Amino acid sequence: MGKSDRKTEHAKGTEEVRKDPPGPKDHGREGGMATRENAPDAVKRSDD
């Protein structure tokens, strides 16, 4: 019935998001994450 079709569409959408998730890309510690770039004092560091 219609329920299985929706499940297939959801699985397909989930697969697409995993391949190319929305939002900024984080390329190491040199860029991509707006919070880290623009407000480094707001980022909780593990070495603190």
Number of C-alpha atoms within 10 A of each C-alpha: 5 6 7 9 10 11 11 11 11 12 11 11 11 12 12 12 10 9 8 9 11 9 8 10 12 11 9 8 9 9 13 14 15 12 12 15 13 9 9 11 10 9 10 9 8 5 4 4
